[in-house]
Amino acid sequence: MLAGSKRIVVLSDSDGLARALELNLQDYAEIEVVRPERPASCEMGQCSLIIVAASAESSEPVVALARALLLDRVGRVPVLIISDRPFQTDPECQISHLDFPFTIASLHDRVGEMLHGAA
């Protein structure tokens, strides 16, 4: 990855939602789509933002992060949780929440805010 490039890891329980996020965010950064049961390939320095998009009621964002071997990045890399359930944001740990369903404008706004400070 080139210096200064951004990389977003999209972790989702839905192929359709993951694809929609990938298409709508491709102008912001390189996108890596990961299924919850498969480890992400990016290394710590290569990851600018992690998006956990949960569309199923039974999905647990923290469990998905653990299964994808991304839990150790929480607090080091900004994490955006997209879920229809309330989720406590924590700016100190760089964790943000976006309600599902969401508008493309709200997605772009939130991702832009989160990447602005990302290295």
C-alpha positions, -999 to +999 in steps of 0.1 A: +000+000+000+013+034-009+022+059+019-007+082+026-032+058+012-063+049+033-077+014+037-111+005+051-119-030+063-156-037+059-168-066+081-204-076+075-228-104+080-245-096+047-228-098+012-253-073-001-246-047+026-209-052+023-211-047-015-232-015-010-206-002+014-178-011-009-193+007-038-202+038-019-169+042-001-144+033-029-137+070-035-125+074+001-100+045+003-091+010-008-117-014+006-112-049+019-144-068+025-142-095+052-167-121+064-170-124+102-156-160+101-125-150+080-095-131+094-087-098+078-055-096+058-044-060+065-018-053+091-022-027+118-004+001+099-024-005+068-059-001+083-074+034+085-109+024+095-129-007+104-166-008+096-186-035+113-220-036+095-245-059+112-278-064+095-290-095+113-307-092+147-284-119+161-252-102+150-228-090+177-202-065+165-176-074+191-179-111+183-175-104+146-144-083+154-129-112+174-136-138+148-120-116+121-090-112+144-095-074+145-103-070+182-068-059+190-072-029+167-100-014+188-086+018+204-058+020+178-079+022+146-113+040+143-142+016+143-177+024+129-205+001+141-235+000+118-264-016+135-301-013+142-294-017+179-282+011+201-245+010+206-225+032+231-200+053+212-166+060+228-147+088+212-116+080+234-115+045+219-124+058+185-157+039+183-187+054+166-222+042+157-244+047+127-280+035+127-291+008+102-307+015+079-288+046+070-286+072+043-257+074+019-252+110+030-249+100+067-225+072+058-203+096+038-204+122+066-194+097+093-167+080+073-153+113+062-152+125+099-135+093+110-109+092+082-100+128+086-079+121+117-067+086+105-031+082+096 
